[in-house]
Amino acid sequence: MGEKDNHIRYLEHVQLFVTVEYSRRGDLHINMTSPMGTNTMLLSERKGDSSKDGFVNWPFMSVHTWGEDPSGEWKIRVYDQVRVN
């Protein structure tokens, strides 16, 4: 079997493990963009979450890119949604 035999052609799901230190976890927003341009919101702001613990190896998962070819550049954007508005 060659390397091409193990090539993933189509996604079923994507899992992203995130570690972020931040002063107010509930203000964070996480967006992911696939190589094919699919934009997925993995985390939205949560007004009731005032934790200062951030995220430590926190798993986020999505099936939004089901069937896409995973080859190429993936983009992750983490930002404070409250300060953007």
Order of alpha helices (4+ residues) and beta strands (2+ residues): beta-beta-beta-beta-beta-alpha
